């Protein structure tokens, strides 16, 4: 049963790439390698650096995926059952998320690798640009908060397996530190020793496996007795890493780490495929279910569509596509495999995450664990089938999880730095430092916000802010799709081509604002959760409505002007 479901999902995504992907490439965006790309025209060796398709695909895939296609789908499957989660992943990735990612990438490379917000300024107005930039920066802060905190959970505690063997969070922390050192060495060898990328991958992928194995023998554990405080300190240390990583040249860390991470995650997909094919697993978890405490704030509509962001559609991807990836695209036709293909790969990661829930019974103790441990447990079970110890498999799964997150966190911080530089106009060293410090500094405040639930159990930052992060992230996707729609509308050859992005934009706009309104209701009417949530939710609602209104006014004015000129 599980095998048939996964094969069916893979076929759906593959056919989507070959058919709808080709339609987008040939008819909607009209990709042509004769068109110049910014990485070649503006190569500066720091931010604008051409990257071959294989390396860029791995880097882009790692950057967009993060914890999203693991955490969101697992949460949604546990909350609503695996069928609704699976349907949204498949439909969303092919017809919404893939269009969004490819559209923002192509729009950016056609405008000298400017961000999607700059495209909005060119085709709407400077005021819309300012509103959009503020919205993006707030969303980036939430992305950093959510993913930093989920990574910190991986470095804490101990997972005890059925055979009594233990996997310590301190071992994962150690492996992660070693993993971050390896790509720096790889980047230096590629740049100065002229090591070929393919040879580098062959050398360094086994070293990543060694790092996973060695972690348990040299664990890195903080000398802090309180696990809650220890997790917060890990969060600060991760943000300190982001501070440095966001300012170093791309060739030194981002590109080699992205390539390593990409191949590492491909291996995770292969491992999952082996488990599905040879494991003989059956579906145990309910296909459909109601939340344990049904209420308007956890209803299927709109909560499903903001709980699963990465894996179906994610506004953060627009920032990566138009922020770092567009500055590295080697040629225009690479936008299809990198922009559209990576989104479908992420959809497959989400499918694997949902499978990790499907094979559990509804009363299994694992269902109560954090999503990263549910995912790692599933990967560990799959690896046992080929004779690899479950402890290594779970460590591998947790490393895959943190690999996603590291790539996203430093890309996110770099993008936040770009936004501050654009807003202030300070593009020198002062602006670089200020932008980076602000972008990692604000999340520290939120990471130190913890609250106990009704049972007295501590609610960490990622748990408290996940829905708000999801809603703001999906609303960013809607606004990015609106930006791409206006660009297509203004430059169209086919009078209807812009509908391909407008229809998903409308759907995401409605679902996201609906969810944010529920956040305001929950905070100010029901008096539940962190009181920062309704405030930020209201700010995001107002910003999104102003951007949409500014866009509509701009289109009406341009149409009137065009009519008068005729």
C-alpha positions as CSV (number, residue, x, y, z in Angstrom):
1,X,0.0,0.0,0.0
2,X,2.7,2.5,1.0
3,X,4.8,1.5,-2.0
4,X,1.9,2.1,-4.4
5,X,1.2,5.5,-2.9
6,X,4.8,6.7,-3.1
7,X,5.3,5.4,-6.6
8,X,2.1,7.2,-7.7
9,X,3.3,10.4,-6.1
10,X,6.7,10.1,-7.8
11,X,5.0,9.5,-11.2
12,X,2.7,12.5,-10.6
13,X,5.6,14.8,-9.9
14,X,7.7,13.4,-12.8
15,X,4.9,13.9,-15.3
16,X,4.2,17.4,-13.9
17,X,7.9,18.3,-14.6
18,X,7.8,16.9,-18.1
19,X,4.5,18.5,-19.1
20,X,3.6,21.5,-17.0
21,X,7.3,22.4,-16.6
22,X,7.7,22.4,-20.3
23,X,4.6,24.5,-20.8
24,X,6.0,27.1,-18.3
25,X,9.5,27.0,-19.9
26,X,8.3,27.3,-23.5
27,X,5.0,29.1,-23.5
28,X,4.9,31.2,-20.3
29,X,8.5,32.3,-19.6
30,X,10.0,31.6,-23.1
31,X,13.4,30.6,-21.8
32,X,16.2,31.1,-24.3
33,X,19.9,30.6,-23.8
34,X,20.6,33.5,-26.2
35,X,19.5,35.8,-23.5
36,X,22.3,37.1,-21.2
37,X,22.3,36.1,-17.5
38,X,23.5,38.3,-14.6
39,X,26.0,35.8,-13.3
40,X,28.0,36.1,-16.5
41,X,27.5,39.8,-17.2
42,X,28.0,41.0,-13.6
43,X,30.5,38.4,-12.2
44,X,32.1,40.0,-9.2
45,X,33.5,36.8,-7.5
46,X,31.5,37.4,-4.3
47,X,27.7,37.5,-4.9
48,X,27.5,37.2,-8.7
49,X,29.2,33.9,-9.5
50,X,28.2,31.5,-12.3
51,X,27.5,28.0,-11.1
52,X,26.9,24.9,-13.2
53,X,23.5,23.4,-13.1
54,X,24.4,20.4,-10.9
55,X,26.0,22.5,-8.2
56,X,23.4,25.2,-8.3
57,X,20.5,22.7,-8.2
58,X,22.0,21.1,-5.0
59,X,22.6,24.5,-3.4
60,X,19.1,25.8,-4.4
61,X,17.4,22.6,-3.3
62,X,19.1,22.7,0.1
63,X,18.4,26.4,0.6
64,X,14.7,26.3,-0.2
65,X,13.9,23.0,1.6
66,X,15.1,23.6,5.2
67,X,12.9,22.0,7.9
68,X,9.7,23.0,6.1
69,X,9.1,19.8,4.0
70,X,9.7,17.8,7.1
71,X,8.1,19.7,9.9
72,X,5.0,21.1,8.1
73,X,3.8,17.9,6.4
74,X,4.4,15.8,9.5
75,X,2.4,18.3,11.6
76,X,-0.4,18.4,9.0
77,X,-0.6,14.6,8.6
78,X,-0.9,14.2,12.4
79,X,-3.5,16.9,12.7
80,X,-5.7,16.1,9.6
81,X,-4.7,12.7,8.4
82,X,-2.2,11.8,5.6
83,X,-4.6,12.2,2.6
84,X,-5.2,15.9,2.9
85,X,-1.5,16.5,3.5
86,X,-0.5,14.4,0.5
87,X,-3.1,16.0,-1.9
88,X,-2.0,19.5,-1.0
89,X,1.7,18.6,-1.5
90,X,1.2,17.1,-4.9
91,X,-1.2,19.8,-6.3
92,X,0.6,22.6,-4.6
93,X,4.1,21.7,-5.8
94,X,3.2,21.3,-9.5
95,X,0.7,24.0,-10.0
96,X,1.4,26.6,-7.3
97,X,4.9,26.3,-5.7
98,X,6.7,25.3,-8.9
99,X,5.1,28.2,-10.8
100,X,6.0,30.5,-8.0
101,X,9.7,29.4,-7.7
102,X,10.4,29.4,-11.5
103,X,8.5,32.6,-12.0
104,X,10.4,34.6,-9.4
105,X,13.7,33.2,-10.7
106,X,13.0,34.1,-14.3
107,X,11.6,37.5,-13.4
108,X,14.8,38.2,-11.4
109,X,17.3,37.1,-14.1
110,X,15.4,39.2,-16.7
111,X,16.0,42.2,-14.4
112,X,19.7,41.9,-13.6
113,X,19.2,39.5,-10.7
114,X,17.1,42.1,-8.8
115,X,14.9,40.7,-6.0
116,X,11.2,40.2,-6.6
117,X,10.6,43.3,-4.6
118,X,12.7,45.3,-7.1
119,X,10.5,43.9,-9.9
120,X,7.5,45.2,-8.0
121,X,9.0,48.6,-7.8
122,X,9.7,48.6,-11.5
123,X,6.1,47.5,-12.5
124,X,4.0,48.9,-9.7
125,X,5.4,51.8,-7.6
126,X,8.2,52.7,-5.1
127,X,5.5,52.8,-2.3
128,X,4.6,49.1,-3.1
129,X,8.3,48.3,-3.1
130,X,8.7,49.8,0.4
131,X,5.7,47.9,1.8
132,X,6.9,44.7,0.2
133,X,10.4,45.0,1.6
134,X,9.1,45.5,5.1
135,X,6.9,42.5,4.7
136,X,9.8,40.4,3.4
137,X,12.1,41.3,6.3
138,X,9.5,40.5,8.9
139,X,8.9,37.1,7.2
140,X,12.6,36.4,7.1
141,X,12.8,37.0,10.9
142,X,10.1,34.4,11.4
143,X,11.8,31.9,9.1
144,X,15.0,32.3,11.1
145,X,13.2,32.0,14.5
146,X,11.3,28.9,13.4
147,X,14.3,27.1,11.8
148,X,16.9,28.0,14.4
149,X,14.7,26.7,17.2
150,X,13.9,23.4,15.4
151,X,17.6,22.9,14.8
152,X,18.4,23.6,18.4
153,X,16.0,20.8,19.4
154,X,18.1,18.3,17.4
155,X,21.1,19.1,19.6
156,X,19.2,18.4,22.9
157,X,18.1,15.3,24.7
158,X,18.4,11.6,23.9
159,X,16.4,9.3,21.7
160,X,16.2,5.7,23.1
161,X,15.6,3.1,20.4
162,X,13.6,-0.1,20.9
163,X,16.8,-2.1,21.3
164,X,17.9,0.2,24.1
165,X,20.5,2.0,22.1
166,X,20.6,5.7,22.4
167,X,21.1,8.6,20.0
168,X,22.2,11.8,21.8
169,X,21.6,15.3,20.6
170,X,25.1,16.2,21.6
171,X,26.4,13.7,19.0
172,X,24.2,15.4,16.3
173,X,25.7,18.8,17.4
174,X,29.2,17.4,17.0
175,X,28.4,16.0,13.5
176,X,26.9,19.2,12.5
177,X,30.0,21.2,13.4
178,X,32.2,18.9,11.4
179,X,29.7,19.1,8.5
180,X,30.1,22.9,8.5
181,X,33.9,22.7,8.4
182,X,34.0,20.3,5.4
183,X,32.5,22.6,2.7
184,X,34.9,25.4,3.7
185,X,37.8,23.0,3.0
186,X,36.1,21.9,-0.2
187,X,35.6,25.5,-1.4
188,X,39.2,26.3,-0.8
189,X,40.4,23.3,-2.7
190,X,38.1,24.0,-5.7
191,X,39.2,27.6,-5.9
192,X,42.9,27.4,-5.2
193,X,43.8,23.8,-5.9
194,X,41.5,23.7,-9.0
195,X,39.9,20.5,-7.7
196,X,37.0,19.5,-10.1
197,X,33.5,19.7,-8.6
198,X,32.7,16.0,-9.4
199,X,36.0,14.8,-7.7
200,X,35.3,17.0,-4.7
201,X,31.8,15.5,-4.3
202,X,33.2,12.0,-4.5
203,X,35.8,12.9,-1.8
204,X,33.6,14.9,0.6
205,X,30.3,12.9,0.7
206,X,32.1,10.0,2.4
207,X,33.6,12.5,4.8
208,X,30.1,13.6,5.7
209,X,29.2,10.0,6.5
210,X,32.4,9.8,8.7
211,X,31.3,12.9,10.5
212,X,27.9,11.4,11.3
213,X,29.6,8.2,12.6
214,X,32.2,10.1,14.6
215,X,29.7,12.4,16.3
216,X,28.7,9.9,19.0
217,X,32.4,9.5,20.0
218,X,33.1,13.2,20.4
219,X,29.7,14.7,21.5
220,X,29.5,18.4,22.1
221,X,27.3,19.0,25.1
222,X,26.7,22.4,26.7
223,X,27.6,22.6,30.4
224,X,24.1,23.8,31.2
225,X,21.8,21.7,33.5
226,X,18.5,23.3,32.4
227,X,17.5,21.8,29.0
228,X,15.3,24.8,28.1
229,X,18.2,27.2,28.6
230,X,20.6,24.9,26.8
231,X,18.3,24.9,23.7
232,X,18.2,28.8,23.8
233,X,22.0,28.9,24.0
234,X,22.3,26.5,21.0
235,X,19.9,28.9,19.2
236,X,22.2,31.9,19.9
237,X,25.3,29.9,18.7
238,X,23.5,28.9,15.5
239,X,22.7,32.6,14.9
240,X,26.3,33.5,15.5
241,X,27.2,31.0,12.7
242,X,24.6,32.8,10.5
243,X,26.2,36.1,11.3
244,X,29.6,35.0,9.9
245,X,28.2,32.8,7.0
246,X,26.1,35.6,5.6
247,X,29.1,37.8,5.0
248,X,31.7,35.4,3.6
249,X,32.0,35.0,-0.3
250,X,29.6,32.5,-1.8
251,X,32.4,30.3,-3.2
252,X,33.9,29.8,0.3
253,X,30.8,28.3,2.0
254,X,27.4,28.7,0.3
255,X,28.2,27.1,-3.0
256,X,30.3,24.0,-1.8
257,X,28.0,23.5,1.3
258,X,24.9,23.7,-1.0
259,X,26.4,21.1,-3.4
260,X,27.3,18.8,-0.5
261,X,24.0,19.3,1.2
262,X,22.1,18.7,-2.1
263,X,23.8,15.3,-2.7
264,X,23.4,14.4,0.9
265,X,19.7,15.0,0.6
266,X,19.5,13.1,-2.6
267,X,21.0,10.1,-0.7
268,X,18.2,10.6,1.9
269,X,15.6,10.3,-0.8
270,X,17.3,7.1,-2.2
271,X,17.3,5.6,1.4
272,X,13.6,6.4,1.7
273,X,13.0,4.8,-1.7
274,X,14.8,1.6,-0.5
275,X,12.7,1.6,2.6
276,X,9.5,2.0,0.7
277,X,10.3,-0.7,-1.9
278,X,11.7,-3.3,0.4
279,X,10.2,-2.5,3.8
280,X,6.8,-4.0,3.2
281,X,5.2,-1.2,5.3
282,X,1.5,-0.8,5.6
283,X,-0.5,2.3,6.2
284,X,-1.3,2.5,9.9
285,X,-2.2,6.1,10.5
286,X,-5.8,7.4,9.7
287,X,-6.3,8.8,6.2
288,X,-8.5,11.5,7.6
289,X,-8.9,12.8,11.1
290,X,-10.1,15.7,13.2
291,X,-7.8,17.6,15.4
292,X,-7.8,16.5,19.1
293,X,-9.5,19.8,20.1
294,X,-11.4,21.0,17.0
295,X,-11.9,24.8,16.8
296,X,-11.9,27.5,14.1
297,X,-8.2,28.0,14.8
298,X,-7.2,24.5,13.7
299,X,-9.8,23.8,10.9
300,X,-8.7,22.2,7.7
301,X,-9.3,25.4,5.8
302,X,-7.1,27.4,6.0
303,X,-4.7,25.7,8.5
304,X,-3.6,22.9,6.1
305,X,-2.4,25.4,3.6
306,X,-0.2,27.4,6.0
307,X,1.0,24.4,8.0
308,X,2.5,22.8,4.8
309,X,4.4,25.6,3.2
310,X,7.7,24.1,1.9
311,X,6.8,21.0,0.0
312,X,3.8,22.7,-1.7
313,X,4.3,26.4,-1.9
314,X,6.6,28.7,0.1
315,X,7.1,32.4,-0.2
316,X,10.6,32.1,1.2
317,X,11.6,30.4,-2.1
318,X,11.0,33.7,-3.9
319,X,13.7,35.2,-1.8
320,X,16.2,32.5,-2.6
321,X,15.3,32.4,-6.3
322,X,15.5,36.1,-6.8
323,X,18.1,36.8,-4.1
324,X,21.0,34.3,-4.4
325,X,20.1,31.7,-7.1
326,X,19.5,34.3,-9.9
327,X,23.0,35.7,-9.3
328,X,24.5,32.3,-10.0
329,X,22.3,30.8,-12.9
330,X,24.7,29.7,-15.6
331,X,22.3,30.0,-18.5
332,X,18.6,30.8,-18.8
333,X,17.2,27.3,-19.6
334,X,18.7,26.1,-16.3
335,X,15.8,27.9,-14.7
336,X,13.5,24.9,-15.4
337,X,15.5,22.2,-13.5
338,X,16.7,24.6,-10.8
339,X,13.6,26.6,-10.3
340,X,10.8,24.2,-11.1
341,X,12.6,20.9,-10.7
342,X,13.9,21.7,-7.2
343,X,10.4,22.5,-6.0
344,X,9.2,19.1,-7.2
345,X,12.1,17.4,-5.5
346,X,11.1,19.2,-2.3
347,X,7.6,17.9,-2.8
348,X,9.1,14.4,-2.8
349,X,10.8,15.1,0.5
350,X,7.4,16.1,1.9
351,X,5.9,12.9,0.6
352,X,8.7,10.9,2.4
353,X,8.0,12.9,5.6
354,X,4.3,12.1,5.4
355,X,5.2,8.4,4.9
356,X,7.1,8.5,8.2
357,X,3.7,9.3,9.8
358,X,1.6,6.9,7.7
359,X,3.6,3.9,9.0
360,X,2.8,4.8,12.6
361,X,-0.3,3.9,14.5
362,X,-2.3,6.7,15.9
363,X,-1.5,5.7,19.5
364,X,2.2,5.3,18.8
365,X,4.3,7.3,21.3
366,X,6.4,8.6,18.4
367,X,3.4,10.7,17.2
368,X,4.0,12.9,20.3
369,X,7.6,13.6,19.4
370,X,9.0,16.6,17.5
371,X,8.7,16.3,13.7
372,X,12.5,16.1,13.3
373,X,12.6,12.9,15.4
374,X,9.6,11.4,13.6
375,X,11.4,11.9,10.3
376,X,14.7,10.6,11.6
377,X,13.0,7.6,13.1
378,X,11.5,6.8,9.7
379,X,14.8,7.2,7.9
380,X,16.5,5.0,10.6
381,X,13.9,2.3,10.0
382,X,14.5,2.4,6.2
383,X,18.3,2.2,6.7
384,X,18.0,-0.9,8.9
385,X,16.7,-2.8,5.9
386,X,20.1,-2.6,4.2
387,X,22.0,-3.6,7.4
388,X,22.9,-0.1,8.7
389,X,22.3,0.2,12.5
390,X,19.2,2.2,13.5
391,X,21.3,4.6,15.6
392,X,23.4,5.6,12.6
393,X,20.2,5.9,10.5
394,X,18.5,8.2,13.0
395,X,21.7,10.3,13.2
396,X,21.7,10.4,9.4
397,X,18.0,11.5,9.4
398,X,18.7,14.3,12.0
399,X,21.7,15.4,10.0
400,X,19.6,15.5,6.9
401,X,17.2,17.7,8.8
402,X,19.9,20.1,10.0
403,X,21.5,20.1,6.6
404,X,18.3,21.5,5.2
405,X,18.2,24.1,7.9
406,X,21.8,25.3,7.8
407,X,21.5,26.0,4.1
408,X,18.3,28.0,4.6
409,X,19.5,29.9,7.7
410,X,22.6,31.5,6.2
411,X,20.9,32.2,2.9
412,X,18.0,33.8,4.8
413,X,20.4,35.9,6.8
414,X,22.2,37.0,3.6
415,X,18.9,38.0,2.1
416,X,18.0,40.0,5.2
417,X,21.3,41.8,4.8
418,X,20.5,42.6,1.2
419,X,17.1,44.1,2.2
420,X,18.7,46.3,4.9
421,X,21.3,47.4,2.4
422,X,18.6,48.3,-0.2
423,X,16.5,50.2,2.3
424,X,19.4,52.2,3.8
425,X,21.4,52.5,0.6
426,X,24.5,51.4,2.6
427,X,26.1,48.8,0.4
428,X,29.6,49.2,1.9
429,X,31.1,47.2,4.8
430,X,29.1,49.3,7.3
431,X,25.8,48.3,5.6
432,X,26.8,44.7,5.3
433,X,27.6,44.4,9.1
434,X,24.5,46.4,10.1
435,X,22.1,44.4,7.9
436,X,23.5,41.1,9.1
437,X,23.5,42.1,12.8
438,X,19.9,43.3,12.6
439,X,18.7,40.2,10.8
440,X,20.2,37.8,13.4
441,X,19.7,40.0,16.4
442,X,15.9,40.3,16.3
443,X,15.3,36.5,16.3
444,X,17.3,36.2,19.5
445,X,14.5,38.0,21.3
446,X,11.8,35.6,20.1
447,X,14.0,32.5,20.7
448,X,14.1,33.4,24.4
449,X,10.3,33.6,24.5
450,X,8.9,30.3,26.0
451,X,5.5,29.6,27.4
452,X,4.0,26.5,29.1
453,X,0.8,24.9,27.7
454,X,-2.2,23.8,29.8
455,X,-0.4,20.6,30.9
456,X,2.7,22.6,32.0
457,X,4.8,21.4,29.1
458,X,7.2,24.0,27.7
459,X,6.2,25.4,24.3
460,X,9.3,26.4,22.4
461,X,9.6,29.3,19.9
462,X,9.1,27.1,16.8
463,X,5.9,25.6,18.3
464,X,4.5,29.0,19.3
465,X,5.3,30.8,16.1
466,X,4.9,28.1,13.5
467,X,1.4,29.0,12.3
468,X,2.2,32.7,12.1
469,X,5.4,31.9,10.3
470,X,3.4,29.6,7.9
471,X,0.8,32.2,7.3
472,X,3.3,35.1,6.7
473,X,5.4,32.8,4.5
474,X,2.4,31.8,2.3
475,X,1.2,35.4,2.1
476,X,4.7,36.3,0.9
477,X,4.2,33.7,-1.8
478,X,0.9,35.3,-2.8
479,X,2.6,38.8,-3.0
480,X,5.5,37.3,-5.0
481,X,3.1,35.7,-7.4
482,X,1.3,39.0,-7.8
483,X,4.6,40.6,-8.6
484,X,5.3,38.0,-11.3
485,X,1.8,38.4,-12.6
486,X,2.2,42.2,-13.1
487,X,5.5,41.6,-14.9
488,X,3.9,39.0,-17.2
489,X,0.9,41.3,-17.7
490,X,3.2,44.2,-18.6
491,X,5.5,42.3,-21.0
492,X,3.0,39.7,-22.3
493,X,2.9,38.4,-25.8
494,X,0.0,36.1,-25.0
495,X,-2.9,38.0,-23.5
496,X,-3.8,35.2,-21.0
497,X,-0.4,34.0,-19.9
498,X,-0.5,36.0,-16.7
499,X,-3.4,33.9,-15.4
500,X,-1.0,31.0,-14.7
501,X,0.4,33.0,-11.8
502,X,-2.7,35.1,-10.9
503,X,-5.0,32.3,-10.0
504,X,-2.5,30.7,-7.5
505,X,-1.8,34.2,-6.1
506,X,-5.5,34.7,-5.3
507,X,-5.8,31.4,-3.6
508,X,-2.7,31.9,-1.5
509,X,-3.7,35.5,-0.6
510,X,-7.1,34.3,0.7
511,X,-5.8,31.3,2.7
512,X,-2.9,33.3,4.3
513,X,-4.9,36.3,5.4
514,X,-7.7,34.0,6.7
515,X,-5.1,32.2,8.9
516,X,-3.6,35.5,10.1
517,X,-7.1,36.7,11.0
518,X,-7.4,33.6,13.1
519,X,-4.1,34.5,14.8
520,X,-5.6,37.9,15.8
521,X,-8.8,36.2,17.0
522,X,-6.9,33.6,19.0
523,X,-4.6,36.2,20.7
524,X,-7.0,39.1,21.4
525,X,-10.4,37.4,21.7
526,X,-9.5,33.9,23.1
527,X,-6.4,35.3,25.0
528,X,-4.3,32.4,23.9
529,X,-0.6,32.1,22.9
530,X,2.1,34.7,22.8
531,X,0.7,38.2,22.6
532,X,3.3,39.2,19.9
533,X,1.4,37.0,17.4
534,X,-1.8,39.0,17.0
535,X,0.2,42.2,16.7
536,X,2.5,40.9,14.0
537,X,-0.4,39.2,12.3
538,X,-2.4,42.4,12.1
539,X,0.7,44.3,10.7
540,X,1.2,41.6,8.0
541,X,-2.5,41.7,7.0
542,X,-2.4,45.5,6.6
543,X,0.9,45.4,4.6
544,X,-0.5,42.7,2.3
545,X,-3.7,44.6,1.6
546,X,-1.8,47.8,1.0
547,X,0.5,46.0,-1.5
548,X,-2.5,44.4,-3.3
549,X,-4.3,47.7,-3.4
550,X,-1.3,49.6,-4.7
551,X,-0.9,46.9,-7.4
552,X,-4.5,47.2,-8.5
553,X,-4.4,51.0,-8.6
554,X,-1.2,50.8,-10.7
555,X,-2.7,48.4,-13.3
556,X,-5.9,50.5,-13.6
557,X,-3.8,53.7,-14.2
558,X,-1.7,52.0,-16.8
559,X,-4.7,50.6,-18.6
560,X,-6.4,54.1,-18.6
561,X,-3.2,55.7,-19.9
562,X,-2.9,53.0,-22.6
563,X,-6.5,53.6,-23.6
564,X,-6.0,57.4,-23.8
565,X,-2.9,57.0,-26.0
566,X,-4.8,54.9,-28.5
